[in-house]
Amino acid sequence: MIPPGTVITSIDSKHQIHTSSNYNSAVSGIGLVFGGVFSAPAELFDFDPQEGSVSSVSPQLSDPYLAILPSYPLRLLVLPNGQVLFSDGDTGQLYIYTSAGGPKSAYLPVIQSVKLGEEGVYTLTGTQLNGPSDASGYGDDAQSNENFPIVRLQNAAGLVFYCRSRNWTSTGVGNVGQESVKFTLNPAVTPGDYQLIVSAGGISSKPWPIHIPGHGD
């Protein structure tokens, strides 16, 4: 018999659980059934490492299929601005989740220099260009890691242009020392002044002013 108001505090196996109150009586050898491997419903959570708290975000997405889907078809992708793109993998509907707050300043990528080289190839040098983690991934089924720098330019009108980055010197996450990455301009970029931002794992650097030269410069 389990007293009213008792909650399960931990599950060690299908034969052993711990509860908030002592049982009035016990019977051994009874197996617990929790729905099987990859059973529905699917649940999404937001973990706050600063507070050490976990909160459900499934209601915010309003996806009715979470109640009947297991977890393995779900897909998550961390966007450069820190939002998370979510797909239930079944309906083709996409959702955007925006968490409260922002990253610690110590996690921000830091730009130290941006230099134009031959044939229009730029070299960006800085630290923490790969982010503090791989951002996201799911076992061997769907890797969406972002332990590499993503470069974008923004003009005075607010238009954003993503550049193609390559030849990063490291894919190690966290502060691995000085790193560099080469990038080429988006073909839509015209000569003028821009703010350059590099992001990794959804965490963006502070803007770096850059002038894109024209034929007369």
VEXLO-129649 format. One record per residue (C-alpha): y, x, z; residue in one letter. Coordinates in steps of 0.25 Angstrom, whole numbers, plus 2048, in hexadecimal, padded with zeros to 3 digits. Layout:
<nodes>
YXZA...
</nodes>
This chain:
<nodes>
800800800M80E8057FCI81A801805P8257F87FEP8308017F8G82880D7F6T82B8167EAV8238217E3I82982E7E6T8208377DDS8138367D5I80A8427D6D7FF83D7CES7F982F7CAK7F18307D7H7FC8347E0Q80A82F7E3I8158307EEH81D8257F3T8298237FCS82181C806S81381E80CN808815808Y80280B812N7F480E80CS7EF817800A7E48177F6V7DF8237EFS7DA8257E1G7E381B7DAI7E98207CDG7F781C7C9L7FA8187BBV80981B7B6F8078167A8G8018227A2G80682E79AV81382B792F81481D797S820814796A82B81179AP83381E796A83E8217A0E84B82B79EL8518327A9F85E83B7ABD85C8467B5F86884C7BCD86485A7C1P87285B7C8Q86F84F7D1E85F8507D0G85F8417CCS85783A7C1V85C82D7BBS8568237B1S85E8227A4V85581979DS85D80C79FP869812799Q86281478CL85E80578BS852809783D8487FD785P83C80677FY83C80F78BL835805793A829805789I829813784L82382078AP82B82C78CS826835781Y82D82F774P83A83077BL84483B775R85084177CL85A84A775L86685177DV873850774L87D85B774P88785377CN87D851787G878843784Q86A840782V864839775L858830778F84E82976FS842821774D83A826768G836818764D842810760T84B81A759G856816762Q85E821768L866821775Y87082B77BI87082E78AY87C834791T87A83979FS88583A7A9A88D8477ACG88B8547A5G8848617A5P88886C7AFK8938767AAS8898817ACA88087B7A1Y88A87B796L88888478AP89488F78AV89A89377DI89E8A277DQ8A28A476FS8A189E761V8A28A8755K8A18A5746L8988AF73EG8948B0730E8918A4726E89789A730G88D89D73BV89389C74AY88D8A3756T88F89C763L88D8A4770T88C89F77EG88389B78AT87A88F78DQ87988B77FL86B885780N86E87C78CG86787C79AP85B875795S854871788D85A863789A84E85B785S84085B780G833853781Y82685C782G820860775D82485376ED83485376CA83C85F76FQ84B85D76FS84F86A776N85D86E775E85D87C77BN866881770F87588076DP87B875765I88987875FV89386D75CR8A286D757L8AC86375AQ8B9861753N8C785B758A8C384E753A8B684E75BG8AC84F750L8A0857754V89886074BF88B86774FY888875749C87A87B746R876885751S86C88F74FR86789D754N86989B762W8668A776AT85F8A0775S858892778T857895787G85D88A790V86788D79BG87089979CN8688A4794V8758AC792G87D8AE786Q8788A7779E87D8A476BS87A89A760V87E89A751K88388D74BF88988973ET89387E73CL890870738N89486E729P89E86372DA8A686C736V8B486F72FT8BD87B733P8C5879740G8C587974FD8B9874757Y8B3873764Q8A587A765L89B87576FI88D87A771V882872778S87487377DA86B869784G87685F783G88086878BI88D86C783S896878785S8A5877786K8AC877779P8AF884772W8BB884768P8B788975AI8BF88A74DH8B7888740I8BE890735P8C188B728G8C289371BH8D189771EG8CE89C72CD
</nodes>
